[in-house]
Amino acid sequence: MTATRFTDQLNEQIGHEFAAHQQYVACAVHYDALTMPQMAAFFYAQAMEERSHAMMMVRFLLDTDAPVQIPGVAAPQSTFADVVEPVALALAQERRVTEQIHALTRTAREENDFAAEQFMQWFIKEQVEEVATMSDLLTVVTRAKDIEAVEDWVAREHGGEAEDPTAPPVAGA
């Protein structure tokens, strides 16, 4: 049985993941409105990835007979001053999620919940990738002289990424 303290935190994290989904949709819409299709597609994909993370957590709770509570989320920031602000916000969000993932892993370890700790390992790896990606993207959008350079970089560096076969199962998939 999954530890109650871990279950409570994971249910809270489901809300954080859905909030990240909404925030990335808002970022994508911003870029879509600026006719930046590569950036829009990148953030739409990021949004779906965050939703999948939430649903992986739901699946884990269901598989371990733990209660699932889907929390509500606050409205995301939907207006941005320029092309840099959404990426800076995304990097800050990914750093915050990394701290949350580490706290969940710490709780699983403290509770001797080996299945929960093992489940969290994939998310630790994922957060290293997410922070690195957003950090690189922030560097590119900050130094780029024009929108085409940003679009070209995103198309070159983030087009056609394959699914991770080691990812936990997604509820409803």
N, C-alpha and C positions, 0 to 999 in steps of 0.2 A: 504494500500500500504506500502510495506517495505521501510524504510528510505533509501535514496540514500547513505548516508555515511556508513550505515551498509551493504548495498548491495555491495558497492565497497570493503569493508574490507572482506566480506564473499567470494567474487570472488577471492581475493588475498589468502584467507585461503584455497580455493580449490586447488590452486597451491602448498601451503605448504603440504597439505595432499597427493597430488600426488607425491611430492618430497619425503615425508616420505615413501610412498609405494615403490618408486624406491630404497631408501636407505635400506629398510628392505629386498628387493629382493637381493641386493648386499651382505648384511650380511648373508642371507640364503645360497647364493652361496658359500660364504667363508666357512661356516660350512659344506656344502655338499661336497666341495672339500677336507675337512679334514676328511671325513667319520664320521661325527657327525650327524646322521639322526634325533635325537630328537631336537637338536638345529636348524638344517636346517628347520625342519617342524615347529618349533615354530616361526621362523622368516618369513617363507613363509606365515604362518597364520597371523602374524602381518602385513605383506604387504597387504594381502587381506582386513584386517580390516581397514587399512588406506585408501585404495581405496574406501571401503564402506563409510567411513566418508566423503570423497570428494563427493561421489554420493548422500549421504544424504543432503549435502549442495546444490547440484545441484537441487535435488527434491524440497527442501524448496523454492529456488529461482523461480523455475518453478511454484510451487503452489501459490506463492504470486505475480505472474505476473511481477517479477523483471528480468532484463537482466542477462543472464549467459555468463560469459567469461571464457573460459578454458585457463589459462596461461601455458606457457611452463615452464619446470623445468631444472635446471642445472644437469649435470651428478653427480651421487652419488659417494662417496668414495667407491672404490671397492677392495682396497688392505689393509690388516690389518697385524700388526706385530705378533699377537697371538690370543688366544681365548677370551681374556679379552677386547681388543680394540673395537670390534663391540658393545659389551654390554654397555661399557662406552659411546660410541657415541650415542647409542639408548637412554640411560638415559638422556643425555644432550639434545637430540632432544625432548624427551617427556616433559622435563621441559620448553623448549622453546615454545612448542605447548601449554602448560598450560598457559603461559603468553599471547599467542595470543588469546586463548579462553576467557580468562578473559577480554582482551581488547575488543573483539567482544561483550561480554555481557555488558560491561560498555557502549559501544557505543549504543547498543539497549536500555539500560536504559536511557541514556542521551537523546535519540531521542523519548522517550516514545513509543517505538515500542514493545508493549507487546507480540505480536506473536513471534517476533525475540528473545526477552528475554526468553520466555518460551522454544523456540526451543534450545537455548544455554544451558539450565539447564542440559540436558542429557549429553552434552559434558563435562560439569564441573565434573559431577560424573565419567564419563569415564576417564578423565585425572587423577583423584585421583587414580583410579585403575591402569592406565598405568604407572604412576610414581612409585607406590608401587611395581608393578611387575618387572619393570626394575631395581629398587633399590635392591630388593631381589635377582634377577638374577645376578647382578653385585657382590653382596656379595658372592654368591655361586661360581661363576667362579673365583673370586679373591682368595678365600681360599681353593678351591678344590685342592687336591693333584694329581688327575688324571682325564682324560677326562671321564672315565666311571662314576665317581661320579657326574659330571655335567649332563651327559646324563640321569642317573637314576633320579636325582632330577627333571629335566624338564619333564620326562615321568610321574613321580609321581604327580607333582604339577600342570602341565599344559596340561595333556592329556584329550581329550574329553570334552572341555568346551562347554556349551550350548549357543545358541544365546540368546540375551537379548530381551525379548518381549516388553520392553518399548522403544527400540531404534526407532529413526525416520525412516520413509520409505526411501528406497534406489531407486534412479532413475534407471530405466531399469530392476529392479528385479521383 
